[in-house]
């Protein structure tokens, strides 16, 4: 098993270390916000593409059901020749 995380006593850290921790936290927050925005944009794009695909599929199914020219097709009669 892993060791429990050690608690950091911020009162023992110097000002330079505290400033560095704050800087890293700010950069991490900015990175997280950027990733959230990218994820949101990706989900919107996926939704739009999915809707386009479904609408093309639905239109194709609807258009094929409307075709009537194949329903009237009659198979030609077979001619059987009898040899004499």
N, CA, C and O atoms as a Maestro MAE file, in Angstrom:
{
 s_m_m2io_version
 :::
 2.0.0
}

f_m_ct {
 s_m_title
 :::
 protein
 m_atom[336] {
  # First column is atom index #
  i_m_mmod_type
  r_m_x_coord
  r_m_y_coord
  r_m_z_coord
  i_m_residue_number
  s_m_chain_name
  s_m_pdb_residue_name
  s_m_pdb_atom_name
  i_m_atomic_number
  :::
  1 25 0.832 -1.175 0.000 1 A "UNK " " N  " 7
  2 3 0.000 0.000 0.000 1 A "UNK " " CA " 6
  3 2 0.881 1.244 0.000 1 A "UNK " " C  " 6
  4 15 2.028 1.214 0.446 1 A "UNK " " O  " 8
  5 25 0.327 2.323 -0.504 2 A "UNK " " N  " 7
  6 3 1.098 3.563 -0.534 2 A "UNK " " CA " 6
  7 2 1.050 4.243 0.831 2 A "UNK " " C  " 6
  8 15 0.125 4.051 1.620 2 A "UNK " " O  " 8
  9 25 2.059 5.026 1.069 3 A "UNK " " N  " 7
  10 3 2.111 5.736 2.339 3 A "UNK " " CA " 6
  11 2 1.107 6.881 2.321 3 A "UNK " " C  " 6
  12 15 0.841 7.458 1.267 3 A "UNK " " O  " 8
  13 25 0.554 7.212 3.474 4 A "UNK " " N  " 7
  14 3 -0.377 8.345 3.514 4 A "UNK " " CA " 6
  15 2 0.344 9.640 3.146 4 A "UNK " " C  " 6
  16 15 1.535 9.806 3.407 4 A "UNK " " O  " 8
  17 25 -0.408 10.546 2.535 5 A "UNK " " N  " 7
  18 3 0.195 11.806 2.125 5 A "UNK " " CA " 6
  19 2 0.659 12.577 3.349 5 A "UNK " " C  " 6
  20 15 -0.017 12.616 4.377 5 A "UNK " " O  " 8
  21 25 1.813 13.181 3.215 6 A "UNK " " N  " 7
  22 3 2.327 13.949 4.337 6 A "UNK " " CA " 6
  23 2 1.713 15.346 4.294 6 A "UNK " " C  " 6
  24 15 1.567 15.935 3.223 6 A "UNK " " O  " 8
  25 25 1.362 15.858 5.438 7 A "UNK " " N  " 7
  26 3 0.789 17.193 5.545 7 A "UNK " " CA " 6
  27 2 1.928 18.202 5.535 7 A "UNK " " C  " 6
  28 15 2.968 17.983 6.156 7 A "UNK " " O  " 8
  29 25 1.728 19.291 4.838 8 A "UNK " " N  " 7
  30 3 2.749 20.328 4.762 8 A "UNK " " CA " 6
  31 2 2.376 21.436 5.738 8 A "UNK " " C  " 6
  32 15 1.250 21.934 5.735 8 A "UNK " " O  " 8
  33 25 3.320 21.804 6.555 9 A "UNK " " N  " 7
  34 3 3.110 22.906 7.492 9 A "UNK " " CA " 6
  35 2 3.553 24.190 6.797 9 A "UNK " " C  " 6
  36 15 4.747 24.457 6.659 9 A "UNK " " O  " 8
  37 25 2.560 24.991 6.356 10 A "UNK " " N  " 7
  38 3 2.871 26.188 5.588 10 A "UNK " " CA " 6
  39 2 3.557 27.260 6.426 10 A "UNK " " C  " 6
  40 15 4.206 28.154 5.884 10 A "UNK " " O  " 8
  41 25 3.417 27.173 7.734 11 A "UNK " " N  " 7
  42 3 4.069 28.179 8.581 11 A "UNK " " CA " 6
  43 2 5.588 28.019 8.572 11 A "UNK " " C  " 6
  44 15 6.314 28.971 8.859 11 A "UNK " " O  " 8
  45 25 6.067 26.828 8.246 12 A "UNK " " N  " 7
  46 3 7.509 26.585 8.227 12 A "UNK " " CA " 6
  47 2 8.135 26.905 6.873 12 A "UNK " " C  " 6
  48 15 9.359 26.967 6.755 12 A "UNK " " O  " 8
  49 25 7.303 27.109 5.852 13 A "UNK " " N  " 7
  50 3 7.831 27.408 4.529 13 A "UNK " " CA " 6
  51 2 8.180 28.884 4.420 13 A "UNK " " C  " 6
  52 15 7.573 29.740 5.064 13 A "UNK " " O  " 8
  53 25 9.163 29.152 3.594 14 A "UNK " " N  " 7
  54 3 9.575 30.534 3.378 14 A "UNK " " CA " 6
  55 2 8.656 31.236 2.392 14 A "UNK " " C  " 6
  56 15 7.811 30.605 1.756 14 A "UNK " " O  " 8
  57 25 8.828 32.550 2.270 15 A "UNK " " N  " 7
  58 3 7.999 33.342 1.375 15 A "UNK " " CA " 6
  59 2 8.200 32.917 -0.072 15 A "UNK " " C  " 6
  60 15 7.237 32.890 -0.838 15 A "UNK " " O  " 8
  61 25 9.403 32.591 -0.459 16 A "UNK " " N  " 7
  62 3 9.680 32.180 -1.843 16 A "UNK " " CA " 6
  63 2 8.925 30.896 -2.185 16 A "UNK " " C  " 6
  64 15 8.360 30.770 -3.271 16 A "UNK " " O  " 8
  65 25 8.921 29.953 -1.258 17 A "UNK " " N  " 7
  66 3 8.204 28.694 -1.497 17 A "UNK " " CA " 6
  67 2 6.692 28.921 -1.571 17 A "UNK " " C  " 6
  68 15 6.017 28.324 -2.409 17 A "UNK " " O  " 8
  69 25 6.160 29.781 -0.698 18 A "UNK " " N  " 7
  70 3 4.729 30.077 -0.729 18 A "UNK " " CA " 6
  71 2 4.338 30.763 -2.036 18 A "UNK " " C  " 6
  72 15 3.296 30.461 -2.617 18 A "UNK " " O  " 8
  73 25 5.186 31.693 -2.493 19 A "UNK " " N  " 7
  74 3 4.913 32.365 -3.769 19 A "UNK " " CA " 6
  75 2 4.947 31.372 -4.923 19 A "UNK " " C  " 6
  76 15 4.131 31.455 -5.841 19 A "UNK " " O  " 8
  77 25 5.878 30.443 -4.879 20 A "UNK " " N  " 7
  78 3 5.973 29.427 -5.926 20 A "UNK " " CA " 6
  79 2 4.740 28.523 -5.919 20 A "UNK " " C  " 6
  80 15 4.223 28.172 -6.980 20 A "UNK " " O  " 8
  81 25 4.274 28.148 -4.741 21 A "UNK " " N  " 7
  82 3 3.076 27.309 -4.633 21 A "UNK " " CA " 6
  83 2 1.866 28.052 -5.202 21 A "UNK " " C  " 6
  84 15 1.067 27.464 -5.930 21 A "UNK " " O  " 8
  85 25 1.724 29.346 -4.873 22 A "UNK " " N  " 7
  86 3 0.604 30.133 -5.395 22 A "UNK " " CA " 6
  87 2 0.676 30.240 -6.917 22 A "UNK " " C  " 6
  88 15 -0.344 30.139 -7.598 22 A "UNK " " O  " 8
  89 25 1.873 30.444 -7.443 23 A "UNK " " N  " 7
  90 3 2.048 30.546 -8.896 23 A "UNK " " CA " 6
  91 2 1.655 29.238 -9.583 23 A "UNK " " C  " 6
  92 15 0.976 29.248 -10.610 23 A "UNK " " O  " 8
  93 25 2.082 28.127 -9.013 24 A "UNK " " N  " 7
  94 3 1.749 26.817 -9.589 24 A "UNK " " CA " 6
  95 2 0.243 26.569 -9.505 24 A "UNK " " C  " 6
  96 15 -0.348 26.042 -10.448 24 A "UNK " " O  " 8
  97 25 -0.381 26.940 -8.391 25 A "UNK " " N  " 7
  98 3 -1.831 26.773 -8.257 25 A "UNK " " CA " 6
  99 2 -2.588 27.610 -9.283 25 A "UNK " " C  " 6
  100 15 -3.571 27.140 -9.856 25 A "UNK " " O  " 8
  101 25 -2.146 28.841 -9.521 26 A "UNK " " N  " 7
  102 3 -2.795 29.701 -10.514 26 A "UNK " " CA " 6
  103 2 -2.663 29.112 -11.916 26 A "UNK " " C  " 6
  104 15 -3.624 29.096 -12.685 26 A "UNK " " O  " 8
  105 25 -1.467 28.630 -12.241 27 A "UNK " " N  " 7
  106 3 -1.258 28.029 -13.563 27 A "UNK " " CA " 6
  107 2 -2.101 26.767 -13.720 27 A "UNK " " C  " 6
  108 15 -2.628 26.499 -14.800 27 A "UNK " " O  " 8
  109 25 -2.226 25.999 -12.650 28 A "UNK " " N  " 7
  110 3 -3.037 24.785 -12.708 28 A "UNK " " CA " 6
  111 2 -4.514 25.132 -12.897 28 A "UNK " " C  " 6
  112 15 -5.211 24.472 -13.668 28 A "UNK " " O  " 8
  113 25 -4.998 26.170 -12.195 29 A "UNK " " N  " 7
  114 3 -6.390 26.602 -12.378 29 A "UNK " " CA " 6
  115 2 -6.634 27.056 -13.813 29 A "UNK " " C  " 6
  116 15 -7.666 26.734 -14.402 29 A "UNK " " O  " 8
  117 25 -5.688 27.802 -14.376 30 A "UNK " " N  " 7
  118 3 -5.825 28.266 -15.760 30 A "UNK " " CA " 6
  119 2 -5.846 27.076 -16.721 30 A "UNK " " C  " 6
  120 15 -6.614 27.062 -17.683 30 A "UNK " " O  " 8
  121 25 -5.003 26.086 -16.455 31 A "UNK " " N  " 7
  122 3 -4.965 24.886 -17.302 31 A "UNK " " CA " 6
  123 2 -6.284 24.129 -17.224 31 A "UNK " " C  " 6
  124 15 -6.800 23.667 -18.242 31 A "UNK " " O  " 8
  125 25 -6.823 24.002 -16.027 32 A "UNK " " N  " 7
  126 3 -8.088 23.291 -15.845 32 A "UNK " " CA " 6
  127 2 -9.219 24.023 -16.560 32 A "UNK " " C  " 6
  128 15 -10.051 23.385 -17.205 32 A "UNK " " O  " 8
  129 25 -9.262 25.343 -16.459 33 A "UNK " " N  " 7
  130 3 -10.299 26.118 -17.146 33 A "UNK " " CA " 6
  131 2 -10.185 25.967 -18.660 33 A "UNK " " C  " 6
  132 15 -11.193 25.859 -19.358 33 A "UNK " " O  " 8
  133 25 -8.958 25.961 -19.160 34 A "UNK " " N  " 7
  134 3 -8.747 25.783 -20.603 34 A "UNK " " CA " 6
  135 2 -9.235 24.400 -21.036 34 A "UNK " " C  " 6
  136 15 -9.887 24.268 -22.072 34 A "UNK " " O  " 8
  137 25 -8.923 23.378 -20.253 35 A "UNK " " N  " 7
  138 3 -9.365 22.026 -20.588 35 A "UNK " " CA " 6
  139 2 -10.885 21.903 -20.526 35 A "UNK " " C  " 6
  140 15 -11.480 21.198 -21.340 35 A "UNK " " O  " 8
  141 25 -11.517 22.581 -19.569 36 A "UNK " " N  " 7
  142 3 -12.983 22.562 -19.496 36 A "UNK " " CA " 6
  143 2 -13.593 23.191 -20.748 36 A "UNK " " C  " 6
  144 15 -14.568 22.683 -21.300 36 A "UNK " " O  " 8
  145 25 -13.004 24.301 -21.184 37 A "UNK " " N  " 7
  146 3 -13.507 24.974 -22.382 37 A "UNK " " CA " 6
  147 2 -13.333 24.088 -23.611 37 A "UNK " " C  " 6
  148 15 -14.239 23.982 -24.438 37 A "UNK " " O  " 8
  149 25 -12.176 23.455 -23.729 38 A "UNK " " N  " 7
  150 3 -11.923 22.562 -24.866 38 A "UNK " " CA " 6
  151 2 -12.891 21.384 -24.832 38 A "UNK " " C  " 6
  152 15 -13.424 20.991 -25.869 38 A "UNK " " O  " 8
  153 25 -13.121 20.823 -23.656 39 A "UNK " " N  " 7
  154 3 -14.044 19.690 -23.535 39 A "UNK " " CA " 6
  155 2 -15.464 20.102 -23.917 39 A "UNK " " C  " 6
  156 15 -16.166 19.361 -24.605 39 A "UNK " " O  " 8
  157 25 -15.881 21.286 -23.468 40 A "UNK " " N  " 7
  158 3 -17.214 21.787 -23.812 40 A "UNK " " CA " 6
  159 2 -17.337 21.949 -25.325 40 A "UNK " " C  " 6
  160 15 -18.336 21.542 -25.917 40 A "UNK " " O  " 8
  161 25 -16.321 22.544 -25.949 41 A "UNK " " N  " 7
  162 3 -16.348 22.724 -27.404 41 A "UNK " " CA " 6
  163 2 -16.357 21.381 -28.127 41 A "UNK " " C  " 6
  164 15 -17.036 21.231 -29.143 41 A "UNK " " O  " 8
  165 25 -15.619 20.414 -27.619 42 A "UNK " " N  " 7
  166 3 -15.608 19.081 -28.231 42 A "UNK " " CA " 6
  167 2 -16.980 18.418 -28.134 42 A "UNK " " C  " 6
  168 15 -17.425 17.776 -29.085 42 A "UNK " " O  " 8
  169 25 -17.648 18.566 -27.000 43 A "UNK " " N  " 7
  170 3 -18.983 17.984 -26.839 43 A "UNK " " CA " 6
  171 2 -19.993 18.650 -27.772 43 A "UNK " " C  " 6
  172 15 -20.855 17.977 -28.337 43 A "UNK " " O  " 8
  173 25 -19.889 19.957 -27.932 44 A "UNK " " N  " 7
  174 3 -20.782 20.663 -28.857 44 A "UNK " " CA " 6
  175 2 -20.543 20.185 -30.280 44 A "UNK " " C  " 6
  176 15 -21.492 19.925 -31.020 44 A "UNK " " O  " 8
  177 25 -19.273 20.068 -30.665 45 A "UNK " " N  " 7
  178 3 -18.937 19.596 -32.014 45 A "UNK " " CA " 6
  179 2 -19.439 18.173 -32.234 45 A "UNK " " C  " 6
  180 15 -19.987 17.863 -33.291 45 A "UNK " " O  " 8
  181 25 -19.255 17.315 -31.246 46 A "UNK " " N  " 7
  182 3 -19.727 15.928 -31.367 46 A "UNK " " CA " 6
  183 2 -21.245 15.888 -31.502 46 A "UNK " " C  " 6
  184 15 -21.775 15.086 -32.271 46 A "UNK " " O  " 8
  185 25 -21.943 16.733 -30.772 47 A "UNK " " N  " 7
  186 3 -23.399 16.785 -30.874 47 A "UNK " " CA " 6
  187 2 -23.863 17.234 -32.250 47 A "UNK " " C  " 6
  188 15 -24.805 16.672 -32.808 47 A "UNK " " O  " 8
  189 25 -23.201 18.245 -32.795 48 A "UNK " " N  " 7
  190 3 -23.568 18.737 -34.127 48 A "UNK " " CA " 6
  191 2 -23.311 17.673 -35.183 48 A "UNK " " C  " 6
  192 15 -24.154 17.435 -36.047 48 A "UNK " " O  " 8
  193 25 -22.147 17.033 -35.116 49 A "UNK " " N  " 7
  194 3 -21.826 15.986 -36.094 49 A "UNK " " CA " 6
  195 2 -22.798 14.817 -35.953 49 A "UNK " " C  " 6
  196 15 -23.255 14.269 -36.957 49 A "UNK " " O  " 8
  197 25 -23.117 14.431 -34.722 50 A "UNK " " N  " 7
  198 3 -24.073 13.344 -34.498 50 A "UNK " " CA " 6
  199 2 -25.443 13.670 -35.061 50 A "UNK " " C  " 6
  200 15 -26.085 12.814 -35.669 50 A "UNK " " O  " 8
  201 25 -25.901 14.906 -34.863 51 A "UNK " " N  " 7
  202 3 -27.201 15.313 -35.418 51 A "UNK " " CA " 6
  203 2 -27.181 15.280 -36.942 51 A "UNK " " C  " 6
  204 15 -28.153 14.859 -37.569 51 A "UNK " " O  " 8
  205 25 -26.079 15.722 -37.537 52 A "UNK " " N  " 7
  206 3 -25.965 15.687 -39.005 52 A "UNK " " CA " 6
  207 2 -26.028 14.245 -39.514 52 A "UNK " " C  " 6
  208 15 -26.722 13.957 -40.488 52 A "UNK " " O  " 8
  209 25 -25.315 13.362 -38.866 53 A "UNK " " N  " 7
  210 3 -25.305 11.959 -39.289 53 A "UNK " " CA " 6
  211 2 -26.700 11.355 -39.161 53 A "UNK " " C  " 6
  212 15 -27.169 10.676 -40.075 53 A "UNK " " O  " 8
  213 25 -27.357 11.595 -38.041 54 A "UNK " " N  " 7
  214 3 -28.706 11.052 -37.852 54 A "UNK " " CA " 6
  215 2 -29.704 11.630 -38.854 54 A "UNK " " C  " 6
  216 15 -30.582 10.914 -39.336 54 A "UNK " " O  " 8
  217 25 -29.575 12.911 -39.167 55 A "UNK " " N  " 7
  218 3 -30.513 13.492 -40.126 55 A "UNK " " CA " 6
  219 2 -30.268 12.964 -41.533 55 A "UNK " " C  " 6
  220 15 -31.226 12.745 -42.275 55 A "UNK " " O  " 8
  221 25 -29.019 12.755 -41.920 56 A "UNK " " N  " 7
  222 3 -28.731 12.164 -43.234 56 A "UNK " " CA " 6
  223 2 -29.260 10.737 -43.288 56 A "UNK " " C  " 6
  224 15 -29.847 10.333 -44.291 56 A "UNK " " O  " 8
  225 25 -29.059 9.978 -42.230 57 A "UNK " " N  " 7
  226 3 -29.554 8.604 -42.177 57 A "UNK " " CA " 6
  227 2 -31.080 8.580 -42.267 57 A "UNK " " C  " 6
  228 15 -31.651 7.792 -43.022 57 A "UNK " " O  " 8
  229 25 -31.733 9.442 -41.497 58 A "UNK " " N  " 7
  230 3 -33.199 9.497 -41.510 58 A "UNK " " CA " 6
  231 2 -33.716 9.893 -42.886 58 A "UNK " " C  " 6
  232 15 -34.680 9.308 -43.380 58 A "UNK " " O  " 8
  233 25 -33.086 10.876 -43.505 59 A "UNK " " N  " 7
  234 3 -33.504 11.294 -44.838 59 A "UNK " " CA " 6
  235 2 -33.326 10.153 -45.833 59 A "UNK " " C  " 6
  236 15 -34.191 9.928 -46.679 59 A "UNK " " O  " 8
  237 25 -32.219 9.436 -45.739 60 A "UNK " " N  " 7
  238 3 -31.969 8.327 -46.666 60 A "UNK " " CA " 6
  239 2 -33.042 7.252 -46.525 60 A "UNK " " C  " 6
  240 15 -33.549 6.751 -47.529 60 A "UNK " " O  " 8
  241 25 -33.387 6.897 -45.307 61 A "UNK " " N  " 7
  242 3 -34.428 5.892 -45.087 61 A "UNK " " CA " 6
  243 2 -35.762 6.402 -45.626 61 A "UNK " " C  " 6
  244 15 -36.491 5.652 -46.275 61 A "UNK " " O  " 8
  245 25 -36.087 7.648 -45.369 62 A "UNK " " N  " 7
  246 3 -37.339 8.228 -45.838 62 A "UNK " " CA " 6
  247 2 -37.374 8.286 -47.367 62 A "UNK " " C  " 6
  248 15 -38.407 7.997 -47.971 62 A "UNK " " O  " 8
  249 25 -36.267 8.654 -47.991 63 A "UNK " " N  " 7
  250 3 -36.218 8.775 -49.448 63 A "UNK " " CA " 6
  251 2 -36.344 7.409 -50.118 63 A "UNK " " C  " 6
  252 15 -36.986 7.298 -51.163 63 A "UNK " " O  " 8
  253 25 -35.757 6.389 -49.550 64 A "UNK " " N  " 7
  254 3 -35.827 5.049 -50.144 64 A "UNK " " CA " 6
  255 2 -37.252 4.515 -50.062 64 A "UNK " " C  " 6
  256 15 -37.701 3.838 -50.986 64 A "UNK " " O  " 8
  257 25 -37.963 4.797 -48.997 65 A "UNK " " N  " 7
  258 3 -39.338 4.316 -48.858 65 A "UNK " " CA " 6
  259 2 -40.271 4.982 -49.860 65 A "UNK " " C  " 6
  260 15 -41.341 4.442 -50.140 65 A "UNK " " O  " 8
  261 25 -39.905 6.124 -50.402 66 A "UNK " " N  " 7
  262 3 -40.762 6.819 -51.347 66 A "UNK " " CA " 6
  263 2 -40.590 6.327 -52.776 66 A "UNK " " C  " 6
  264 15 -41.413 6.641 -53.637 66 A "UNK " " O  " 8
  265 25 -39.564 5.581 -53.038 67 A "UNK " " N  " 7
  266 3 -39.340 5.118 -54.404 67 A "UNK " " CA " 6
  267 2 -40.390 4.083 -54.769 67 A "UNK " " C  " 6
  268 15 -40.517 3.054 -54.105 67 A "UNK " " O  " 8
  269 25 -41.142 4.359 -55.828 68 A "UNK " " N  " 7
  270 3 -42.223 3.469 -56.248 68 A "UNK " " CA " 6
  271 2 -41.909 2.764 -57.564 68 A "UNK " " C  " 6
  272 15 -42.598 1.812 -57.932 68 A "UNK " " O  " 8
  273 25 -40.887 3.213 -58.272 69 A "UNK " " N  " 7
  274 3 -40.637 2.632 -59.589 69 A "UNK " " CA " 6
  275 2 -40.233 1.166 -59.511 69 A "UNK " " C  " 6
  276 15 -40.443 0.421 -60.469 69 A "UNK " " O  " 8
  277 25 -39.664 0.740 -58.402 70 A "UNK " " N  " 7
  278 3 -39.288 -0.667 -58.280 70 A "UNK " " CA " 6
  279 2 -40.489 -1.540 -57.920 70 A "UNK " " C  " 6
  280 15 -40.473 -2.747 -58.161 70 A "UNK " " O  " 8
  281 25 -41.518 -0.940 -57.351 71 A "UNK " " N  " 7
  282 3 -42.712 -1.712 -56.986 71 A "UNK " " CA " 6
  283 2 -43.490 -2.166 -58.221 71 A "UNK " " C  " 6
  284 15 -44.141 -3.210 -58.186 71 A "UNK " " O  " 8
  285 25 -43.434 -1.399 -59.310 72 A "UNK " " N  " 7
  286 3 -44.190 -1.711 -60.521 72 A "UNK " " CA " 6
  287 2 -43.440 -2.659 -61.449 72 A "UNK " " C  " 6
  288 15 -43.961 -3.048 -62.494 72 A "UNK " " O  " 8
  289 25 -42.261 -3.020 -61.085 73 A "UNK " " N  " 7
  290 3 -41.440 -3.864 -61.954 73 A "UNK " " CA " 6
  291 2 -42.007 -5.280 -61.989 73 A "UNK " " C  " 6
  292 15 -42.169 -5.930 -60.957 73 A "UNK " " O  " 8
  293 25 -42.299 -5.732 -63.184 74 A "UNK " " N  " 7
  294 3 -42.787 -7.102 -63.357 74 A "UNK " " CA " 6
  295 2 -41.707 -7.897 -64.065 74 A "UNK " " C  " 6
  296 15 -41.080 -7.423 -65.013 74 A "UNK " " O  " 8
  297 25 -41.508 -9.082 -63.600 75 A "UNK " " N  " 7
  298 3 -40.495 -9.938 -64.206 75 A "UNK " " CA " 6
  299 2 -40.992 -10.375 -65.589 75 A "UNK " " C  " 6
  300 15 -42.149 -10.767 -65.741 75 A "UNK " " O  " 8
  301 25 -40.120 -10.307 -66.589 76 A "UNK " " N  " 7
  302 3 -40.531 -10.707 -67.935 76 A "UNK " " CA " 6
  303 2 -40.920 -12.187 -67.964 76 A "UNK " " C  " 6
  304 15 -40.368 -13.016 -67.240 76 A "UNK " " O  " 8
  305 25 -41.867 -12.476 -68.810 77 A "UNK " " N  " 7
  306 3 -42.310 -13.860 -68.930 77 A "UNK " " CA " 6
  307 2 -41.244 -14.667 -69.654 77 A "UNK " " C  " 6
  308 15 -40.625 -14.202 -70.610 77 A "UNK " " O  " 8
  309 25 -41.051 -15.869 -69.178 78 A "UNK " " N  " 7
  310 3 -40.056 -16.740 -69.793 78 A "UNK " " CA " 6
  311 2 -40.686 -17.444 -70.991 78 A "UNK " " C  " 6
  312 15 -41.815 -17.929 -70.938 78 A "UNK " " O  " 8
  313 25 -39.925 -17.477 -72.049 79 A "UNK " " N  " 7
  314 3 -40.394 -18.149 -73.262 79 A "UNK " " CA " 6
  315 2 -39.710 -19.499 -73.341 79 A "UNK " " C  " 6
  316 15 -38.483 -19.600 -73.349 79 A "UNK " " O  " 8
  317 25 -40.519 -20.512 -73.398 80 A "UNK " " N  " 7
  318 3 -39.978 -21.869 -73.485 80 A "UNK " " CA " 6
  319 2 -40.193 -22.351 -74.914 80 A "UNK " " C  " 6
  320 15 -41.318 -22.424 -75.409 80 A "UNK " " O  " 8
  321 25 -39.102 -22.670 -75.546 81 A "UNK " " N  " 7
  322 3 -39.189 -23.194 -76.914 81 A "UNK " " CA " 6
  323 2 -39.194 -24.708 -76.861 81 A "UNK " " C  " 6
  324 15 -38.403 -25.329 -76.152 81 A "UNK " " O  " 8
  325 25 -40.070 -25.265 -77.600 82 A "UNK " " N  " 7
  326 3 -40.169 -26.714 -77.656 82 A "UNK " " CA " 6
  327 2 -39.535 -27.165 -78.970 82 A "UNK " " C  " 6
  328 15 -39.922 -26.705 -80.044 82 A "UNK " " O  " 8
  329 25 -38.571 -28.056 -78.881 83 A "UNK " " N  " 7
  330 3 -37.917 -28.566 -80.085 83 A "UNK " " CA " 6
  331 2 -38.788 -29.641 -80.704 83 A "UNK " " C  " 6
  332 15 -39.332 -30.489 -79.997 83 A "UNK " " O  " 8
  333 25 -38.924 -29.608 -82.026 84 A "UNK " " N  " 7
  334 3 -39.732 -30.594 -82.731 84 A "UNK " " CA " 6
  335 2 -38.887 -31.564 -83.471 84 A "UNK " " C  " 6
  336 15 -39.410 -32.468 -84.124 84 A "UNK " " O  " 8
  :::
 }
 m_bond[335] {
  # First column is bond index #
  i_m_from
  i_m_to
  i_m_order
  :::
  1 1 2 1
  2 2 3 1
  3 3 4 2
  4 3 5 1
  5 5 6 1
  6 6 7 1
  7 7 8 2
  8 7 9 1
  9 9 10 1
  10 10 11 1
  11 11 12 2
  12 11 13 1
  13 13 14 1
  14 14 15 1
  15 15 16 2
  16 15 17 1
  17 17 18 1
  18 18 19 1
  19 19 20 2
  20 19 21 1
  21 21 22 1
  22 22 23 1
  23 23 24 2
  24 23 25 1
  25 25 26 1
  26 26 27 1
  27 27 28 2
  28 27 29 1
  29 29 30 1
  30 30 31 1
  31 31 32 2
  32 31 33 1
  33 33 34 1
  34 34 35 1
  35 35 36 2
  36 35 37 1
  37 37 38 1
  38 38 39 1
  39 39 40 2
  40 39 41 1
  41 41 42 1
  42 42 43 1
  43 43 44 2
  44 43 45 1
  45 45 46 1
  46 46 47 1
  47 47 48 2
  48 47 49 1
  49 49 50 1
  50 50 51 1
  51 51 52 2
  52 51 53 1
  53 53 54 1
  54 54 55 1
  55 55 56 2
  56 55 57 1
  57 57 58 1
  58 58 59 1
  59 59 60 2
  60 59 61 1
  61 61 62 1
  62 62 63 1
  63 63 64 2
  64 63 65 1
  65 65 66 1
  66 66 67 1
  67 67 68 2
  68 67 69 1
  69 69 70 1
  70 70 71 1
  71 71 72 2
  72 71 73 1
  73 73 74 1
  74 74 75 1
  75 75 76 2
  76 75 77 1
  77 77 78 1
  78 78 79 1
  79 79 80 2
  80 79 81 1
  81 81 82 1
  82 82 83 1
  83 83 84 2
  84 83 85 1
  85 85 86 1
  86 86 87 1
  87 87 88 2
  88 87 89 1
  89 89 90 1
  90 90 91 1
  91 91 92 2
  92 91 93 1
  93 93 94 1
  94 94 95 1
  95 95 96 2
  96 95 97 1
  97 97 98 1
  98 98 99 1
  99 99 100 2
  100 99 101 1
  101 101 102 1
  102 102 103 1
  103 103 104 2
  104 103 105 1
  105 105 106 1
  106 106 107 1
  107 107 108 2
  108 107 109 1
  109 109 110 1
  110 110 111 1
  111 111 112 2
  112 111 113 1
  113 113 114 1
  114 114 115 1
  115 115 116 2
  116 115 117 1
  117 117 118 1
  118 118 119 1
  119 119 120 2
  120 119 121 1
  121 121 122 1
  122 122 123 1
  123 123 124 2
  124 123 125 1
  125 125 126 1
  126 126 127 1
  127 127 128 2
  128 127 129 1
  129 129 130 1
  130 130 131 1
  131 131 132 2
  132 131 133 1
  133 133 134 1
  134 134 135 1
  135 135 136 2
  136 135 137 1
  137 137 138 1
  138 138 139 1
  139 139 140 2
  140 139 141 1
  141 141 142 1
  142 142 143 1
  143 143 144 2
  144 143 145 1
  145 145 146 1
  146 146 147 1
  147 147 148 2
  148 147 149 1
  149 149 150 1
  150 150 151 1
  151 151 152 2
  152 151 153 1
  153 153 154 1
  154 154 155 1
  155 155 156 2
  156 155 157 1
  157 157 158 1
  158 158 159 1
  159 159 160 2
  160 159 161 1
  161 161 162 1
  162 162 163 1
  163 163 164 2
  164 163 165 1
  165 165 166 1
  166 166 167 1
  167 167 168 2
  168 167 169 1
  169 169 170 1
  170 170 171 1
  171 171 172 2
  172 171 173 1
  173 173 174 1
  174 174 175 1
  175 175 176 2
  176 175 177 1
  177 177 178 1
  178 178 179 1
  179 179 180 2
  180 179 181 1
  181 181 182 1
  182 182 183 1
  183 183 184 2
  184 183 185 1
  185 185 186 1
  186 186 187 1
  187 187 188 2
  188 187 189 1
  189 189 190 1
  190 190 191 1
  191 191 192 2
  192 191 193 1
  193 193 194 1
  194 194 195 1
  195 195 196 2
  196 195 197 1
  197 197 198 1
  198 198 199 1
  199 199 200 2
  200 199 201 1
  201 201 202 1
  202 202 203 1
  203 203 204 2
  204 203 205 1
  205 205 206 1
  206 206 207 1
  207 207 208 2
  208 207 209 1
  209 209 210 1
  210 210 211 1
  211 211 212 2
  212 211 213 1
  213 213 214 1
  214 214 215 1
  215 215 216 2
  216 215 217 1
  217 217 218 1
  218 218 219 1
  219 219 220 2
  220 219 221 1
  221 221 222 1
  222 222 223 1
  223 223 224 2
  224 223 225 1
  225 225 226 1
  226 226 227 1
  227 227 228 2
  228 227 229 1
  229 229 230 1
  230 230 231 1
  231 231 232 2
  232 231 233 1
  233 233 234 1
  234 234 235 1
  235 235 236 2
  236 235 237 1
  237 237 238 1
  238 238 239 1
  239 239 240 2
  240 239 241 1
  241 241 242 1
  242 242 243 1
  243 243 244 2
  244 243 245 1
  245 245 246 1
  246 246 247 1
  247 247 248 2
  248 247 249 1
  249 249 250 1
  250 250 251 1
  251 251 252 2
  252 251 253 1
  253 253 254 1
  254 254 255 1
  255 255 256 2
  256 255 257 1
  257 257 258 1
  258 258 259 1
  259 259 260 2
  260 259 261 1
  261 261 262 1
  262 262 263 1
  263 263 264 2
  264 263 265 1
  265 265 266 1
  266 266 267 1
  267 267 268 2
  268 267 269 1
  269 269 270 1
  270 270 271 1
  271 271 272 2
  272 271 273 1
  273 273 274 1
  274 274 275 1
  275 275 276 2
  276 275 277 1
  277 277 278 1
  278 278 279 1
  279 279 280 2
  280 279 281 1
  281 281 282 1
  282 282 283 1
  283 283 284 2
  284 283 285 1
  285 285 286 1
  286 286 287 1
  287 287 288 2
  288 287 289 1
  289 289 290 1
  290 290 291 1
  291 291 292 2
  292 291 293 1
  293 293 294 1
  294 294 295 1
  295 295 296 2
  296 295 297 1
  297 297 298 1
  298 298 299 1
  299 299 300 2
  300 299 301 1
  301 301 302 1
  302 302 303 1
  303 303 304 2
  304 303 305 1
  305 305 306 1
  306 306 307 1
  307 307 308 2
  308 307 309 1
  309 309 310 1
  310 310 311 1
  311 311 312 2
  312 311 313 1
  313 313 314 1
  314 314 315 1
  315 315 316 2
  316 315 317 1
  317 317 318 1
  318 318 319 1
  319 319 320 2
  320 319 321 1
  321 321 322 1
  322 322 323 1
  323 323 324 2
  324 323 325 1
  325 325 326 1
  326 326 327 1
  327 327 328 2
  328 327 329 1
  329 329 330 1
  330 330 331 1
  331 331 332 2
  332 331 333 1
  333 333 334 1
  334 334 335 1
  335 335 336 2
  :::
 }
}
